[in-house]
Structures are given as C-alpha cells and as structure tokens.
Amino acid sequence: MERYQDWSIKQSEPQSEWISKAENRIKHCQLVIVLLGEKTHNANGVTIEIELARRNDIPVVQFQQEGTKFLTIEGLRFFNWSHNNLEYVLKKIA
C-alpha cells in the first residue's frame, strides 16, 4: 500500500455530492496539503476542503513554489516547496 495518495476528485459533481465525497476522503487523511496558485486563496472548493479538514481535526498546510508570490490562505501554516520542507511536514505534522 502506498503511503501517500492523491485522493482529489477528478470529475465534476453536483456540489452536495462533491462535498459529501470530499469529506469522506478527507476523513481518511492524516494531512491536507494546499498547493498555492494564482487564485487558490479565492477558490470556493479549496475553502470548503479546508473547512471539512478542520471539522474533522485534520491538519492543513500550504505550499508554494519558492520564488512565487501568490497570496497565502490566512490561518494555515506556510512552507516553500522543497523536499526538505515536505519531509518535515510529513514527519512532524501528519
């Protein structure tokens, strides 16, 4: 069994079904990682996923590629993307 898995929902769903599926998947995670992009801080789906993780006591962190200047999401620990930082997060937070 793989230690790390991508459980993102790959197809479009009506919002109520998507939220239910997302929460079910998030409940089985040890950590949720938000990869920051240009519009991530305003993305409704990301906001819902963070809310679901918090509701289920799953830690959430955010990563962005070093040298980029995307807006971060308030209240989440922030890390620049590197293997060392990812390893740290997986060992210490997850």
N, C-alpha and C positions, 0 to 999 in steps of 0.2 A: 504494500500500500504506500502511495506517495505521502510524503509529509506535508507538502504544500500543494494546494489545489486552487484552481480558478473556478469559483462557483458562480461567476456572473451569469445573468440570464441573457441568453444570446438572441432571443426572438421577442418581438413586440407582443405585449399582453394588455388587456384592459387593466386600468390602474388598480382596481380592487384585487384582481387576480395576481398582478405583479407584486403588490405589497405583501400579499399572503405568501407567495413563493419566496420573495426576498427575505422575509422574516424567518421562514422555515430554514433557509440556507444559512442565514446569519447566526441563528441559534446554535448551529453546529460548528461554528468557527471559534477559534481562540483569539483571533485578531482580525480587524478590518483595516486594510491599507487603502487610503485615498491617494491616487496619483493625480497631482495637480496639473491642470492645463489652463488655457486662456480663460475658460468660462466655468470652471469647476465650482468656484465659490458661489455661483448663482444657479447651479444646476439643481432643479427640483428633485430629481431622482437621487442625487448624492445626499441632499439634505434629509430625505426620507430614510435612506440607508443608515446614515449616522444616527438618526433618531431611533431606528429599530435596534441598532447595535447598543446604544445607551440603555434602552428599555430592557435589554437582555444582558446587561452588565458585560458586554464585550468591548475591550479596549479598541480605540480607533486612533490611528496616527496618519499623518500626511507626509508625502514625499514629493519633492520636485527635483528636476534635473538641475545640478549645480550650474550657476550662471544664468538661469532663467529668473524672471521677476514676476511670476504670477501671484495674484492675491491669494493669501492663505485663508483658511477657514478658522474663524475665531473659536477658541476653546479646545483646539486639537494640538497635540504635540507635533512639532515640525522637524523634519530631517531633510537634508540634501541627499539625493540619491547616490549611494555608493554601496559597494559590497560590505564594507565595514559597518556602515550605519544600518543596513538591512540585517546583518548578522546580529548586531547589538539589539535591535528591536525584537527580533525573533527569539533571542535568548533571554532578554530581560523583561520584556513587556508581554509577550504572548504566553 
